[in-house]
Amino acid sequence: MEQSPASASDAQPVCAQEALDLLNCVTQSPYDQDKCIRLLNSLRDCVLTKKVKKFSIADQEAKPSDKKT
């Protein structure tokens, strides 16, 4: 099933909702490990389906690494 192109107003990075759900899960107290594992599996399925190679945060995409050598 193909997705129709998203308009600029509702465009969202690939697997963004799955990633956000997982991040929010791990911050919840009490921590629900079973729920987070389900969300992790959902994110993994999305990554495999959409053939995602790497995630990045928008503010860090164009910036060089701040790591010192």
LOLO-10252 format. One record per residue (C-alpha): residue number from 1; residue in one letter; x, y, z. Coordinates in nm, 3 decimals, decimal comma. Layout:
N
{rec NUM; "A"; {X; Y; Z}}
...
END
This chain:
69
{rec 1; "M"; {0,000; 0,000; 0,000}}
{rec 2; "E"; {0,148; 0,331; -0,104}}
{rec 3; "Q"; {0,119; 0,644; 0,103}}
{rec 4; "S"; {0,005; 0,960; -0,062}}
{rec 5; "P"; {0,249; 1,249; -0,030}}
{rec 6; "A"; {0,190; 1,454; 0,283}}
{rec 7; "S"; {0,128; 1,822; 0,248}}
{rec 8; "A"; {0,381; 2,062; 0,398}}
{rec 9; "S"; {0,147; 2,144; 0,686}}
{rec 10; "D"; {0,120; 1,784; 0,810}}
{rec 11; "A"; {0,452; 1,639; 0,692}}
{rec 12; "Q"; {0,620; 1,424; 0,955}}
{rec 13; "P"; {0,951; 1,238; 0,949}}
{rec 14; "V"; {0,932; 0,865; 0,880}}
{rec 15; "C"; {0,849; 0,664; 1,194}}
{rec 16; "A"; {0,836; 0,986; 1,399}}
{rec 17; "Q"; {0,521; 0,891; 1,589}}
{rec 18; "E"; {0,660; 0,549; 1,681}}
{rec 19; "A"; {0,987; 0,703; 1,802}}
{rec 20; "L"; {0,807; 0,971; 2,002}}
{rec 21; "D"; {0,575; 0,716; 2,162}}
{rec 22; "L"; {0,874; 0,507; 2,272}}
{rec 23; "L"; {1,062; 0,807; 2,411}}
{rec 24; "N"; {0,757; 0,918; 2,607}}
{rec 25; "C"; {0,706; 0,565; 2,737}}
{rec 26; "V"; {1,052; 0,547; 2,894}}
{rec 27; "T"; {0,998; 0,878; 3,074}}
{rec 28; "Q"; {0,674; 0,768; 3,241}}
{rec 29; "S"; {0,659; 0,684; 3,607}}
{rec 30; "P"; {0,587; 0,415; 3,692}}
{rec 31; "Y"; {0,786; 0,262; 3,409}}
{rec 32; "D"; {0,581; 0,006; 3,212}}
{rec 33; "Q"; {0,845; -0,218; 3,058}}
{rec 34; "D"; {0,596; -0,437; 2,871}}
{rec 35; "K"; {0,436; -0,133; 2,706}}
{rec 36; "C"; {0,776; 0,011; 2,613}}
{rec 37; "I"; {0,885; -0,320; 2,462}}
{rec 38; "R"; {0,569; -0,325; 2,248}}
{rec 39; "L"; {0,644; 0,031; 2,136}}
{rec 40; "L"; {1,006; -0,063; 2,064}}
{rec 41; "N"; {0,886; -0,350; 1,846}}
{rec 42; "S"; {0,646; -0,114; 1,669}}
{rec 43; "L"; {0,932; 0,127; 1,597}}
{rec 44; "R"; {1,150; -0,159; 1,476}}
{rec 45; "D"; {0,876; -0,278; 1,239}}
{rec 46; "C"; {0,837; 0,075; 1,103}}
{rec 47; "V"; {1,213; 0,114; 1,052}}
{rec 48; "L"; {1,232; -0,214; 0,863}}
{rec 49; "T"; {0,923; -0,140; 0,654}}
{rec 50; "K"; {1,030; 0,212; 0,563}}
{rec 51; "K"; {1,399; 0,113; 0,527}}
{rec 52; "V"; {1,519; 0,383; 0,767}}
{rec 53; "K"; {1,898; 0,390; 0,793}}
{rec 54; "K"; {1,950; 0,665; 1,050}}
{rec 55; "F"; {1,760; 0,908; 1,270}}
{rec 56; "S"; {1,871; 1,262; 1,344}}
{rec 57; "I"; {1,736; 1,557; 1,539}}
{rec 58; "A"; {1,646; 1,852; 1,317}}
{rec 59; "D"; {1,872; 2,100; 1,502}}
{rec 60; "Q"; {2,169; 1,864; 1,472}}
{rec 61; "E"; {2,134; 1,766; 1,105}}
{rec 62; "A"; {2,343; 2,046; 0,956}}
{rec 63; "K"; {2,578; 2,103; 1,249}}
{rec 64; "P"; {2,917; 1,932; 1,270}}
{rec 65; "S"; {2,979; 1,711; 1,570}}
{rec 66; "D"; {3,087; 1,890; 1,888}}
{rec 67; "K"; {3,296; 1,593; 2,000}}
{rec 68; "K"; {3,653; 1,672; 2,101}}
{rec 69; "T"; {3,930; 1,443; 1,985}}
END
